[in-house]
Amino acid sequence: DHTVNWQIGELVSTWWRPNFETVMYPYIPPQVAKPKECRKIFLTQLPPTGILGVPKNLKLLAVPLFELYDNAHRYGPVIA
């Protein structure tokens, strides 16, 4: 059994879902008292012996974080 010792770095962003819709915001809207979900994204480093595998039916994109916000038509609702 191969165990990876992940090094969790600094917090990169925090996204909030105010209701049960798919859209998330980088802030809590003022009219929302209790958001339904909070998603935190941390910086992690791949260990020197680690391998980043991508299935053949998918592709890996390097995208700036600011381009993800409200861009679901390009990157999909899960990541945008």
N, C-alpha and C positions, 0 to 999 in steps of 0.2 A: 504494500500500500504506500503510495507516494503522497507525502504531505507537503504542501507549499506553505512556507512561512511568509505570508503577505505583510508588507510594510504599508500601513495605512497612513497617508500623508495628511496634508491640510484640507480643510473644507473648501471646495471650489464654489459650490452654489447650493442654494436652498430654494426649492420650488414648492408652491402651495396649490392645492386643489380646493377651491371654496365650496364646491357642491359635487354632485355625482356625474358631472359632464366630463369629457375627456381633456378639456383645456386646463393647463397649469400655468401659474403666474410666478414670476420671481419675487413677488411681494404678496402680502395679505391685503386684498381689497378692503377699503375702509368700511363697507357695509357688512362685512363678514365678521361675526363675533367668534365663531368656532369653525375653522376650516376642517374639511373632511380628511385631508391627507397632506402629509409633509414628506417630500422626497429630498434627501440630502445626497449630494454627489461629492465624493472624496477623491483626491489624487492618490493613485496607487502606482507602484513601480513593479514591473515584471521582473522576477528574479533572474539573475544571469543564466541560470540553467533552464529557465522556463521557455515554453514555446507557445506562441499565440496562434491558435488554429482557427481558421474560418472555413465553414462548409462551402463546397463548390457551388451550391445554389444561392449563396449570399456573397456580398462584397463588402470590404472594409473601406470606410471613408474617414479621412481626417477632416473634421469640420470645426471651425471656431465656435465656441459656446454661444456667442451673441447671435450667430446665424440660426441657431436652433429655435429660438423663441418665436412662437407664432408662425412656424413654417412647416405645419403638418402636411401640407400638400406635397412638399418636397421630400421630407424625411420620415413621414408617418406619425400617427398620433401618440405612439408610445414614447418616442425620444423627443419629439417637439412639443 
